[in-house]
Amino acid sequence: MKKKIVIGLWISLFVLVIAFCSMIIYQHKLEKDKQEEALAQIEKEEAEQQKIEEQEAALAEAKETTTTLEPDKVKYTFTDFDATYYSQSKANVREEPYDTAEILGTLSLDQRVTIVAKCDQTDYYKIKTNGDYGYVAFHDLSEEYIPIPLPLSNKSVPSATKDILFIGNSITLYPATKDWWGSGWGCGATAPENDYVHLTVAAKGYHSFDYMSLRSWEFSNTRNYELDDLDPYITKYQYGTIVIELGENVKNHETHFKEDLTDMIKYIKTYNPNARIVMLDNFWPYKSIISTKKAVASENGITYVSLSDIQGVQDYMLKAGDQYTTPDGTVYTIGSFLAGHPNDAGFSAIAQRLISAL
């Protein structure tokens, strides 16, 4: 009996030993599996990281290649785009559609721009200007005309009075230059008393008058910035009549001419609310400009004085190659600048029509 008990104990111990060893082996296997799984995860993460690094390196290389590629070596393509926009600033017109291309010129604020295409590779429009092509950045142009505010000041309506003010170009007043014999009267007249201003003043018996040049306004694409040239007159005197003789030099500068001429009248009326404003027709027959002037006059209750019967009549104009001898014996040959300006007969004809209207 005792022997059986001992044998049973040994068998139980053997079973326990086998169970313990099996447990150790199983635990070891679990730990090995975990280590292999962790190693596999590490290898997977390393592979993914390597892939990311390779992609980043490829992108960096591509970017470097793009950056170092000279813009003028790129073959640009364009999509047709027909529109008329306005310049939002003094925008650069470039030879090619990218920021570092050579500058061909600049646009003025609110200058009308004809767009013919959009660049497919850059944010540039292809524009047509002065018969040639150039490129302007998208952000420099606007679909809408951007009005320049009137240069209104805190000055009050003047109380001092004068009879009449003439606002014009070279036909009203032109300074002394080598181009002609005069000095501060209507360009082309042989003497001040023969220009339309002085003929009108004499015929109407005005006792006080002023005449000034706003010629720069005609050429400008930012005309409202020129209006304060009127301040020495309209902010100091209340005129009975104000004559506007402008338009001959607006040809090829007609961008928002109607809006600018309307703004001029508004500006004048701010300080001379009771003045009778008279608009003198063009001496040169530019139909579109004349049409605009007539429209503005009609819309603003302005008297319009027609010169249609003398426009383009050669007998009223100076002719290139003709000569004029001044009282001191100096001989002037009519050049390209003076040609086309009124002669004494032309000034007399202008004055007659203005006097009739006044």
Summary of the structure (lengths in Angstrom):
residues: 358
radius of gyration: 42.7
end to end distance: 155.9
largest distance: 167.2
contacts: 1021
relative contact order: 0.09
helix: 42%
strand: 22%
